[in-house]
Amino acid sequence: MFSTDELCSLRWDPTRQTVEVIDQTLLPHTLRWCHLDSMDSFCHAITSMQVRGAPLIGITAAYGLAHALQSDSSSENLERARATLLATRPTAINLHWALQRVVQAVAALPPEDRAQRALACAHRLREEDIVNCAQIGEQGLRLLQALPVGKTLNIMTHCNAGWLATIQWGTALAPIYKAQAAGLPVHVWVSETRPRNQGMNLTAWELQRAGVPCTVVADNSCGELMRRGDVDCVLVGTDRTAANGDVCNKIGTYLKALAAHDHAVPFYVALPLSTVDMDCASGADIPIEERDGAEVLSVYGVDAAGEGHAVNLAAAGTRAANPAFDITPARLVSALITEQGVLEANSESLAGLNFA
Amino acid sequence: MFSTDELCSLRWDPTRQTVEVIDQTLLPHTLRWCHLDSMDSFCHAITSMQVRGAPLIGITAAYGLAHALQSDSSSENLERARATLLATRPTAINLHWALQRVVQAVAALPPEDRAQRALACAHRLREEDIVNCAQIGEQGLRLLQALPVGKTLNIMTHCNAGWLATIQWGTALAPIYKAQAAGLPVHVWVSETRPRNQGMNLTAWELQRAGVPCTVVADNSCGELMRRGDVDCVLVGTDRTAANGDVCNKIGTYLKALAAHDHAVPFYVALPLSTVDMDCASGADIPIEERDGAEVLSVYGVDAAGEGHAVNLAAAGTRAANPAFDITPARLVSALITEQGVLEANSESLAGLNFA
């Protein structure tokens, strides 16, 4: 399904020599590409969640750093731009990882060679991501094929870990796309993922576009669907994975893991190794982003006439809190699905990986 | 705080001889009372959730049955009206309980005496509910006072189990109102309660009106808040309680109970005995209402200019499922708070209650 370059979240425009990304804040109502051609536009794209998803955040930042070096390739600007991009969002480790990859590729070079090398590095990270996600898809497909199920495999996911969160394929959705391609009948329970609704806005849109049957449910529904026996496995992504196998993913993931554990439903986490942070001994070390409470209190939608409105849901003066991620302890994770294979979520498994 | 009749969810208008209820579908944006003066208006009020909450549903139905007898007090109409009202919503047992109370009060009477007696019965159920909820508040207050906490007691609730779900006081919110009156510093985490947002729309509105500090959060946030140690207890209501102590409450309650259990946070369920169904051996016997998926896909809010809009959140053609309740097993319930005292959630405790 990813034979053309069209179906991707970020592309290089060789004519304008800029990056284009889908503005994900407008989905599913409008599909609009926007050019990132200034430091401000790169930072705004990440903080406002025009691009989101750990892998895509990282690659976008890498292109942002390459862009910054075009006008000023000094070591001072390299460090300044790196720090500025790193500060956009705190939780996903890919931001740090991708920026380090670019810095390592260019720091020792003469300044005049840095911009071109940085851009080549960003291109390489983008290509690697596609390959890694396709691999995750193949590895995850074997897990799905091994599940003892009836006619249709019912998979629950949370947030969006599809191609919109990466470049192509996705992490959690890659095995689902591979399953569909392999003729395995699948149906996906899409948890809407409040407060930003990435499940309803992005995952449902992706799956419908790909012809994968899916049903949106309130995040609250997930336990009840498991009690009914309507969930064969849960499959999610992660924004940062600690050395002990704890995973930090979109807020609400932990509640699904608890419900899956209580019903002996397998709970799988799909990730490229770039989301592993061996410097975090456990999830307790991972910083959790606190976003604006306004994201909880208002929402954007389209009325019956097709006109868009941002509406307040709560009474004026209502206070809201908005932690953006939570920690799922390794004990609740049935397996980690990586580009290097399927492994148990524990220190021994993670220590055995090749992070070269 | 309930010294006047104004602060209640349902009142009798002696001039027009009809029932008035707050149309809760308009909150928090508009506080409007509406008259229920036909069988259709009673049924519509319950199915559309103008009135909701197990106790209030029951009392509204009791008034509806009394109303039906005014024009036709035959035994046939008594049974027909009872069946019609009973069919409005399947999960809350109070609907069945309240209708039975009216039927038992009038069935043996001559038809000409039935309408007046039915109305008197509805009035009595309303008064009993106020007394029971105040008692639940006193019983729950003792539990809250016994919690080992710091300066402020952080209580998490779900959906709305306040005076809007009953007549006055509420079930889960009654101990909180009593705590505030007793000078105990409290702060309430209000889970927004998708898809109908009763937490954000009703509970936050109630608490703010009463001057109780509260913060709205996405339902997904509840595990993370517990991990941080920011939750001292969870306090919710129930729509039907099985003989073994399993509770059926608004969808998402079970996920909070799992998270509370995982963090050793007390999980309390407040209920009048009218929500106990000794005919249900366990939660597996309780019917779970499946509501229209459209409730998940669209939402009503008010724009910056104060104009209201119903907006679609998802792409056209998106499919949604909408189970309205889930089952929390008794093993996850720390205590049941009833008008007859605090008890363990198990068969022995429930069998020892006086349901007379």
Contacts between the chains, C-beta under 8 A, distances in Angstrom:
chain1	res1	chain2	res2	distance
A	28	B	314	6.5
A	28	B	315	3.7
A	28	B	318	8.0
A	29	B	315	7.5
A	192	B	194	7.1
A	192	B	296	6.8
A	192	B	313	7.9
A	193	B	220	7.2
A	194	B	192	7.1
A	194	B	194	6.0
A	194	B	218	4.1
A	194	B	219	6.4
A	194	B	220	5.7
A	195	B	218	4.6
A	195	B	220	7.9
A	197	B	313	6.2
A	200	B	296	7.9
A	200	B	297	7.6
A	200	B	313	5.8
A	200	B	314	5.0
A	200	B	318	7.3
A	201	B	313	7.3
A	201	B	314	7.3
A	204	B	314	6.2
A	204	B	315	6.7
A	204	B	318	5.3
A	205	B	315	5.4
A	208	B	315	6.6
A	208	B	317	6.9
A	208	B	318	7.0
A	214	B	319	7.2
A	215	B	319	5.0
A	215	B	320	6.4
A	215	B	321	5.1
A	216	B	293	7.7
A	216	B	296	6.0
A	216	B	297	6.9
A	216	B	314	6.2
A	216	B	318	5.7
A	216	B	319	6.9
A	216	B	320	4.5
A	216	B	321	7.7
A	217	B	296	6.7
A	217	B	320	6.6
A	217	B	321	5.2
A	217	B	322	7.3
A	217	B	323	8.0
A	218	B	194	4.1
A	218	B	195	4.6
A	218	B	219	7.6
A	218	B	251	6.6
A	218	B	252	7.4
A	218	B	296	5.5
A	218	B	322	7.2
A	219	B	194	6.4
A	219	B	218	7.7
A	219	B	219	5.4
A	219	B	220	5.2
A	219	B	252	7.4
A	220	B	193	7.3
A	220	B	194	5.7
A	220	B	195	7.9
A	220	B	219	5.2
A	220	B	250	7.8
A	220	B	251	4.4
A	220	B	252	2.9
A	220	B	255	6.7
A	220	B	326	7.6
A	221	B	251	5.6
A	221	B	252	7.7
A	221	B	321	6.9
A	221	B	322	7.5
A	221	B	323	5.6
A	221	B	326	7.7
A	222	B	255	7.0
A	223	B	252	7.8
A	223	B	254	4.3
A	223	B	255	5.2
A	223	B	258	7.2
A	223	B	326	5.5
A	224	B	251	6.1
A	224	B	254	7.0
A	224	B	288	6.8
A	224	B	323	4.9
A	224	B	325	7.6
A	224	B	326	4.0
A	224	B	327	7.5
A	225	B	321	7.8
A	225	B	323	7.4
A	227	B	254	7.8
A	227	B	326	7.0
A	227	B	327	6.4
A	250	B	220	7.7
A	251	B	218	6.6
A	251	B	220	4.4
A	251	B	221	5.6
A	251	B	224	6.1
A	252	B	218	7.4
A	252	B	219	7.4
A	252	B	220	2.9
A	252	B	221	7.7
A	252	B	223	7.8
A	254	B	223	4.3
A	254	B	224	7.0
A	254	B	227	7.8
A	254	B	259	7.3
A	255	B	220	6.7
A	255	B	222	7.0
A	255	B	223	5.2
A	255	B	255	4.4
A	255	B	258	7.0
A	255	B	259	6.2
A	258	B	223	7.2
A	258	B	255	7.0
A	258	B	258	4.1
A	258	B	259	6.2
A	258	B	262	6.1
A	259	B	254	7.3
A	259	B	255	6.2
A	259	B	258	6.2
A	262	B	258	6.1
A	288	B	224	6.8
A	293	B	216	7.7
A	296	B	192	6.8
A	296	B	200	8.0
A	296	B	216	6.0
A	296	B	217	6.7
A	296	B	218	5.6
A	297	B	200	7.6
A	297	B	216	6.9
A	298	B	301	7.0
A	299	B	299	6.1
A	299	B	301	6.6
A	299	B	311	7.4
A	299	B	313	6.7
A	300	B	311	7.6
A	301	B	298	6.9
A	301	B	299	6.6
A	301	B	309	7.8
A	301	B	311	2.7
A	301	B	312	5.4
A	301	B	313	4.8
A	302	B	311	5.9
A	302	B	312	5.3
A	303	B	309	5.4
A	303	B	310	6.6
A	303	B	311	5.4
A	303	B	312	7.4
A	304	B	310	7.5
A	304	B	312	7.8
A	308	B	311	7.8
A	309	B	301	7.7
A	309	B	303	5.4
A	309	B	309	4.5
A	309	B	311	5.4
A	310	B	303	6.6
A	310	B	304	7.4
A	311	B	299	7.4
A	311	B	300	7.5
A	311	B	301	2.7
A	311	B	302	5.9
A	311	B	303	5.4
A	311	B	308	7.8
A	311	B	309	5.4
A	311	B	311	6.1
A	312	B	301	5.4
A	312	B	302	5.3
A	312	B	303	7.4
A	312	B	304	7.8
A	313	B	192	7.9
A	313	B	197	6.2
A	313	B	200	5.8
A	313	B	201	7.3
A	313	B	299	6.7
A	313	B	301	4.8
A	314	B	28	6.5
A	314	B	200	5.0
A	314	B	201	7.3
A	314	B	204	6.2
A	314	B	216	6.2
A	315	B	28	3.8
A	315	B	29	7.5
A	315	B	204	6.8
A	315	B	205	5.4
A	315	B	208	6.7
A	317	B	208	6.9
A	318	B	200	7.3
A	318	B	204	5.3
A	318	B	208	7.0
A	318	B	216	5.7
A	319	B	214	7.2
A	319	B	215	5.0
A	319	B	216	6.9
A	320	B	215	6.3
A	320	B	216	4.5
A	320	B	217	6.6
A	321	B	215	5.1
A	321	B	216	7.7
A	321	B	217	5.2
A	321	B	221	6.9
A	321	B	225	7.8
A	322	B	217	7.3
A	322	B	218	7.1
A	322	B	221	7.5
A	323	B	217	8.0
A	323	B	221	5.5
A	323	B	224	4.9
A	323	B	225	7.4
A	325	B	224	7.6
A	326	B	220	7.6
A	326	B	221	7.7
A	326	B	223	5.4
A	326	B	224	4.0
A	326	B	227	7.0
A	327	B	224	7.5
A	327	B	227	6.4
